[in-house]
Amino acid sequence: MSTFWSALLALFLDAFGKAATDWLTAWQTQQKADEAITNAAVSSAATETQQVITGVADARSQLTPAGSAGDLAAELRSRAAAQGSGNGAGEGSKPAS
């Protein structure tokens, strides 16, 4: 092979190798960012779930022994309204008055 073709092939392989390395580095960086976002979302969801569980347990503990599921739902709704969250337990499934 002539020197020209050898140099041209080496130049092409060098450029291709650099482009492949750059792409791989960008892909790995994006994967790490995606993983961090996923971990944060899972952590946030776990925290919110635990808060809801704690709220339900607290509301149940304050019911009288004869309390019903309706009483529990009413208690949770009143707490949600008092907090002004707008997305409290049972929203969207309130019985018509």
N, CA and C atoms as a LAMMPS dump frame, in Angstrom:
ITEM: TIMESTEP
0
ITEM: NUMBER OF ATOMS
291
ITEM: BOX BOUNDS ff ff ff
-5.0000000000000000e+02 5.0000000000000000e+02
-5.0000000000000000e+02 5.0000000000000000e+02
-5.0000000000000000e+02 5.0000000000000000e+02
ITEM: ATOMS id mol type element x y z
1 1 1 N 0.859 -1.154 0
2 1 2 C 0 0 0
3 1 3 C 0.912 1.225 0
4 2 1 N 0.455 2.228 -0.717
5 2 2 C 1.282 3.428 -0.803
6 2 3 C 1.218 4.221 0.498
7 3 1 N 2.151 5.08 0.647
8 3 2 C 2.221 5.906 1.849
9 3 3 C 0.996 6.811 1.951
10 4 1 N 0.548 7.315 0.82
11 4 2 C -0.626 8.18 0.796
12 4 3 C -1.845 7.448 1.344
13 5 1 N -2.098 6.259 0.83
14 5 2 C -3.274 5.486 1.268
15 5 3 C -3.145 5.067 2.739
16 6 1 N -1.96 4.743 3.139
17 6 2 C -1.745 4.378 4.544
18 6 3 C -2.023 5.564 5.455
19 7 1 N -1.553 6.734 5.06
20 7 2 C -1.782 7.936 5.856
21 7 3 C -3.264 8.3 5.865
22 8 1 N -3.908 8.156 4.723
23 8 2 C -5.335 8.452 4.633
24 8 3 C -6.153 7.493 5.506
25 9 1 N -5.801 6.218 5.472
26 9 2 C -6.48 5.231 6.308
27 9 3 C -6.243 5.52 7.788
28 10 1 N -5.036 5.867 8.155
29 10 2 C -4.717 6.189 9.548
30 10 3 C -5.495 7.426 9.994
31 11 1 N -5.603 8.416 9.13
32 11 2 C -6.351 9.626 9.442
33 11 3 C -7.834 9.312 9.639
34 12 1 N -8.378 8.481 8.754
35 12 2 C -9.781 8.085 8.857
36 12 3 C -10.032 7.319 10.156
37 13 1 N -9.18 6.353 10.46
38 13 2 C -9.349 5.563 11.681
39 13 3 C -9.198 6.434 12.922
40 14 1 N -8.303 7.393 12.877
41 14 2 C -8.119 8.311 13.991
42 14 3 C -9.38 9.143 14.218
43 15 1 N -9.929 9.694 13.131
44 15 2 C -11.141 10.512 13.235
45 15 3 C -12.319 9.661 13.698
46 16 1 N -12.452 8.464 13.161
47 16 2 C -13.54 7.57 13.55
48 16 3 C -13.407 7.179 15.02
49 17 1 N -12.207 6.887 15.454
50 17 2 C -11.975 6.516 16.849
51 17 3 C -12.321 7.652 17.796
52 18 1 N -11.952 8.884 17.419
53 18 2 C -12.269 10.04 18.257
54 18 3 C -13.771 10.258 18.309
55 19 1 N -14.444 10.156 17.174
56 19 2 C -15.901 10.339 17.152
57 19 3 C -16.592 9.265 17.991
58 20 1 N -16.127 8.042 17.89
59 20 2 C -16.718 6.953 18.67
60 20 3 C -16.488 7.178 20.16
61 21 1 N -15.313 7.621 20.535
62 21 2 C -15.008 7.893 21.934
63 21 3 C -15.868 9.039 22.464
64 22 1 N -16.016 10.105 21.672
65 22 2 C -16.854 11.235 22.076
66 22 3 C -18.3 10.79 22.263
67 23 1 N -18.814 9.992 21.328
68 23 2 C -20.191 9.51 21.424
69 23 3 C -20.364 8.636 22.661
70 24 1 N -19.426 7.747 22.926
71 24 2 C -19.513 6.864 24.077
72 24 3 C -19.481 7.662 25.382
73 25 1 N -18.627 8.668 25.447
74 25 2 C -18.553 9.507 26.64
75 25 3 C -19.867 10.252 26.854
76 26 1 N -20.439 10.811 25.798
77 26 2 C -21.717 11.517 25.906
78 26 3 C -22.825 10.561 26.333
79 27 1 N -22.836 9.364 25.802
80 27 2 C -23.85 8.368 26.144
81 27 3 C -23.736 7.984 27.619
82 28 1 N -22.517 7.759 28.089
83 28 2 C -22.321 7.395 29.497
84 28 3 C -22.753 8.53 30.424
85 29 1 N -22.448 9.758 30.052
86 29 2 C -22.86 10.913 30.846
87 29 3 C -24.377 10.995 30.919
88 30 1 N -25.044 10.778 29.785
89 30 2 C -26.509 10.817 29.757
90 30 3 C -27.095 9.693 30.606
91 31 1 N -26.499 8.519 30.557
92 31 2 C -26.983 7.388 31.364
93 31 3 C -26.875 7.711 32.856
94 32 1 N -25.776 8.326 33.263
95 32 2 C -25.602 8.693 34.672
96 32 3 C -26.627 9.747 35.083
97 33 1 N -26.891 10.713 34.218
98 33 2 C -27.89 11.743 34.523
99 33 3 C -29.278 11.12 34.629
100 34 1 N -29.616 10.219 33.715
101 34 2 C -30.908 9.543 33.762
102 34 3 C -31.057 8.722 35.037
103 35 1 N -29.997 8.052 35.439
104 35 2 C -30.03 7.246 36.66
105 35 3 C -30.236 8.133 37.888
106 36 1 N -29.59 9.292 37.912
107 36 2 C -29.751 10.213 39.038
108 36 3 C -31.184 10.728 39.113
109 37 1 N -31.779 11.034 37.968
110 37 2 C -33.167 11.504 37.931
111 37 3 C -34.107 10.406 38.416
112 38 1 N -33.871 9.183 37.958
113 38 2 C -34.699 8.049 38.379
114 38 3 C -34.59 7.818 39.878
115 39 1 N -33.386 7.846 40.399
116 39 2 C -33.187 7.64 41.84
117 39 3 C -33.886 8.728 42.653
118 40 1 N -33.815 9.962 42.193
119 40 2 C -34.482 11.056 42.905
120 40 3 C -35.995 10.882 42.879
121 41 1 N -36.54 10.455 41.729
122 41 2 C -37.982 10.25 41.627
123 41 3 C -38.443 9.115 42.522
124 42 1 N -37.68 8.03 42.578
125 42 2 C -38.031 6.904 43.432
126 42 3 C -37.975 7.316 44.897
127 43 1 N -36.969 8.045 45.263
128 43 2 C -36.839 8.509 46.643
129 43 3 C -38 9.424 47.023
130 44 1 N -38.353 10.326 46.147
131 44 2 C -39.461 11.243 46.399
132 44 3 C -40.774 10.476 46.536
133 45 1 N -40.997 9.518 45.658
134 45 2 C -42.227 8.719 45.726
135 45 3 C -42.28 7.916 47.016
136 46 1 N -41.161 7.388 47.438
137 46 2 C -41.119 6.618 48.689
138 46 3 C -41.435 7.514 49.877
139 47 1 N -40.904 8.717 49.873
140 47 2 C -41.165 9.659 50.963
141 47 3 C -42.642 10.035 51
142 48 1 N -43.215 10.344 49.837
143 48 2 C -44.634 10.706 49.785
144 48 3 C -45.513 9.537 50.226
145 49 1 N -45.168 8.338 49.806
146 49 2 C -45.929 7.157 50.2
147 49 3 C -45.883 6.978 51.71
148 50 1 N -44.718 7.145 52.289
149 50 2 C -44.59 6.991 53.737
150 50 3 C -45.397 8.061 54.47
151 51 1 N -45.435 9.268 53.934
152 51 2 C -46.229 10.324 54.551
153 51 3 C -47.72 9.983 54.527
154 52 1 N -48.183 9.433 53.421
155 52 2 C -49.59 9.044 53.311
156 52 3 C -49.893 7.915 54.28
157 53 1 N -49.018 6.923 54.349
158 53 2 C -49.222 5.804 55.268
159 53 3 C -49.283 6.306 56.708
160 54 1 N -48.379 7.2 57.054
161 54 2 C -48.359 7.762 58.403
162 54 3 C -49.64 8.543 58.683
163 55 1 N -50.094 9.319 57.712
164 55 2 C -51.326 10.088 57.875
165 55 3 C -52.538 9.199 58.071
166 56 1 N -52.623 8.126 57.288
167 56 2 C -53.746 7.19 57.42
168 56 3 C -53.696 6.505 58.783
169 57 1 N -52.525 6.067 59.186
170 57 2 C -52.397 5.398 60.487
171 57 3 C -52.77 6.349 61.617
172 58 1 N -52.352 7.591 61.506
173 58 2 C -52.684 8.577 62.532
174 58 3 C -54.191 8.821 62.576
175 59 1 N -54.808 8.959 61.414
176 59 2 C -56.254 9.183 61.357
177 59 3 C -57.015 7.984 61.918
178 60 1 N -56.554 6.792 61.596
179 60 2 C -57.214 5.583 62.121
180 60 3 C -57.09 5.502 63.633
181 61 1 N -55.953 5.927 64.147
182 61 2 C -55.761 5.842 65.601
183 61 3 C -56.674 6.796 66.35
184 62 1 N -57.173 7.824 65.685
185 62 2 C -58.037 8.802 66.332
186 62 3 C -59.52 8.482 66.19
187 63 1 N -59.853 7.435 65.463
188 63 2 C -61.252 7.043 65.313
189 63 3 C -61.729 6.326 66.568
190 64 1 N -62.993 6.41 66.791
191 64 2 C -63.574 5.633 67.885
192 64 3 C -63.599 4.17 67.461
193 65 1 N -63.681 3.251 68.393
194 65 2 C -63.696 1.837 68.012
195 65 3 C -64.81 1.482 67.041
196 66 1 N -65.914 2.219 67.076
197 66 2 C -67.021 1.93 66.165
198 66 3 C -66.865 2.685 64.847
199 67 1 N -65.739 3.34 64.636
200 67 2 C -65.524 4.118 63.426
201 67 3 C -65.575 3.25 62.178
202 68 1 N -66.075 3.832 61.119
203 68 2 C -66.214 3.09 59.861
204 68 3 C -65.201 3.604 58.841
205 69 1 N -65.18 2.927 57.71
206 69 2 C -64.293 3.364 56.624
207 69 3 C -64.698 4.749 56.149
208 70 1 N -65.999 5.036 56.181
209 70 2 C -66.476 6.365 55.8
210 70 3 C -65.979 7.436 56.749
211 71 1 N -65.937 7.096 58.051
212 71 2 C -65.406 8.039 59.032
213 71 3 C -63.941 8.335 58.763
214 72 1 N -63.203 7.288 58.443
215 72 2 C -61.776 7.448 58.135
216 72 3 C -61.597 8.334 56.91
217 73 1 N -62.382 8.07 55.864
218 73 2 C -62.281 8.873 54.64
219 73 3 C -62.622 10.331 54.929
220 74 1 N -63.655 10.56 55.727
221 74 2 C -64.037 11.931 56.065
222 74 3 C -62.915 12.631 56.837
223 75 1 N -62.309 11.919 57.771
224 75 2 C -61.203 12.488 58.546
225 75 3 C -60.029 12.848 57.634
226 76 1 N -59.693 11.959 56.711
227 76 2 C -58.577 12.218 55.793
228 76 3 C -58.893 13.399 54.875
229 77 1 N -60.132 13.481 54.405
230 77 2 C -60.521 14.609 53.553
231 77 3 C -60.429 15.923 54.313
232 78 1 N -60.898 15.921 55.564
233 78 2 C -60.849 17.165 56.332
234 78 3 C -59.408 17.584 56.589
235 79 1 N -58.524 16.63 56.815
236 79 2 C -57.105 16.967 56.994
237 79 3 C -56.513 17.535 55.714
238 80 1 N -56.865 16.915 54.588
239 80 2 C -56.344 17.402 53.304
240 80 3 C -56.84 18.819 53.037
241 81 1 N -58.111 19.081 53.353
242 81 2 C -58.664 20.424 53.146
243 81 3 C -57.99 21.42 54.074
244 82 1 N -57.714 21.004 55.301
245 82 2 C -57.057 21.896 56.258
246 82 3 C -55.639 22.236 55.817
247 83 1 N -54.987 21.282 55.178
248 83 2 C -53.616 21.523 54.696
249 83 3 C -53.632 22.316 53.41
250 84 1 N -54.775 22.347 52.727
251 84 2 C -54.871 23.086 51.475
252 84 3 C -54.097 22.446 50.352
253 85 1 N -53.881 21.127 50.451
254 85 2 C -53.075 20.445 49.435
255 85 3 C -53.813 20.318 48.121
256 86 1 N -55.123 20.153 48.153
257 86 2 C -55.855 20.005 46.912
258 86 3 C -55.702 18.657 46.257
259 87 1 N -54.823 17.809 46.777
260 87 2 C -54.667 16.478 46.199
261 87 3 C -54.643 15.445 47.315
262 88 1 N -55.496 15.65 48.29
263 88 2 C -55.525 14.758 49.445
264 88 3 C -56.15 13.434 49.141
265 89 1 N -56.159 12.563 50.138
266 89 2 C -56.702 11.228 49.993
267 89 3 C -58.167 11.301 49.638
268 90 1 N -58.568 10.51 48.674
269 90 2 C -59.959 10.384 48.307
270 90 3 C -60.45 11.443 47.343
271 91 1 N -59.631 12.352 46.919
272 91 2 C -60.103 13.377 46.006
273 91 3 C -60.497 12.736 44.692
274 92 1 N -61.571 13.205 44.145
275 92 2 C -62.043 12.641 42.894
276 92 3 C -63.024 11.521 43.129
277 93 1 N -63.105 11.016 44.362
278 93 2 C -64.044 9.946 44.651
279 93 3 C -64.974 10.343 45.79
280 94 1 N -65.196 11.66 45.922
281 94 2 C -66.071 12.153 46.972
282 94 3 C -67.513 11.843 46.598
283 95 1 N -68.307 11.373 47.558
284 95 2 C -69.697 11.09 47.242
285 95 3 C -70.452 12.376 47.008
286 96 1 N -71.469 12.293 46.143
287 96 2 C -72.29 13.465 45.863
288 96 3 C -73.138 13.778 47.082
289 97 1 N -73.274 15.056 47.386
290 97 2 C -74.058 15.454 48.567
291 97 3 C -75.458 15.806 48.153
